């Protein structure tokens, strides 16, 4: 597969390789595609969670503000400890 890049992106890729951050132009492009794939997966996962939350809300399965605050606080504490 051959890919044509606009000049600014081509220069960016060459700079990353010249700086030693990547072994080749292919590696730069692969990393970009992996990040794009990760973003797409995150968006799909978020969509599923939002839809589930919406269904719970429609069914009256709501959390109190105190429950939400505690849940967020516990997630923050876990994140700060390095265990999300």
C-alpha positions in Angstrom: 0.0 0.0 0.0 1.3 3.4 -0.9 0.1 6.5 0.9 0.5 10.1 -0.2 0.7 12.7 2.6 0.3 16.4 2.5 3.7 18.2 2.8 3.3 19.2 6.4 2.5 15.7 7.5 5.3 14.2 5.4 7.7 16.7 7.1 6.3 15.7 10.5 6.9 12.0 9.8 10.4 12.6 8.5 11.2 14.7 11.7 10.0 11.9 14.0 12.3 9.4 12.2 15.2 11.8 12.1 14.8 12.5 15.8 15.1 8.8 16.5 11.6 8.5 17.9 10.7 5.9 15.3 12.8 3.5 13.2 11.0 4.2 9.9 8.3 6.1 8.3 6.1 3.0 8.3 6.5 2.8 12.1 5.2 6.4 12.4 2.2 5.8 10.2 1.4 2.5 12.1 1.5 4.3 15.4 -0.9 6.9 14.1 -3.2 4.3 12.8 -3.1 2.4 16.2 -4.0 5.6 18.0 -6.9 6.2 15.6 -8.1 2.7 16.2 -7.8 3.1 19.9 -9.9 6.4 19.7 -12.5 4.6 17.6 -12.7 1.8 20.1 -13.0 4.3 23.0 -15.8 6.1 21.2 -17.7 2.9 20.6 -17.3 1.8 24.2 -18.5 5.3 25.4 -21.5 5.0 23.1 -22.5 1.6 24.7 -22.1 3.0 28.2 -24.1 6.2 27.4 -26.9 4.1 25.9 -26.9 1.8 29.0 -27.0 4.8 31.3 -29.8 6.3 29.3 -31.8 3.1 29.5 -31.3 2.9 33.3 -32.4 6.5 33.6 -35.5 5.9 31.6 -36.3 2.9 33.9 -35.9 5.0 37.0 -32.6 3.5 38.0 -31.0 6.8 39.0 -28.2 7.5 41.5 -28.3 10.2 44.1 -25.9 13.1 43.8 -24.1 11.6 46.9 -23.7 8.3 45.2 -22.3 9.9 42.1 -19.9 12.0 44.1 -18.6 9.0 46.1 -18.2 6.9 42.9 -16.2 9.7 41.2 -14.1 10.2 44.4 -13.3 6.5 44.6 -12.3 6.5 40.9 -10.1 9.5 41.4 -8.4 7.8 44.4 -7.8 4.6 42.4 -6.4 6.6 39.5 -4.0 8.5 41.8 -2.7 5.2 43.1 -2.2 4.1 39.6 -5.0 1.5 39.4 -7.8 2.9 37.3 
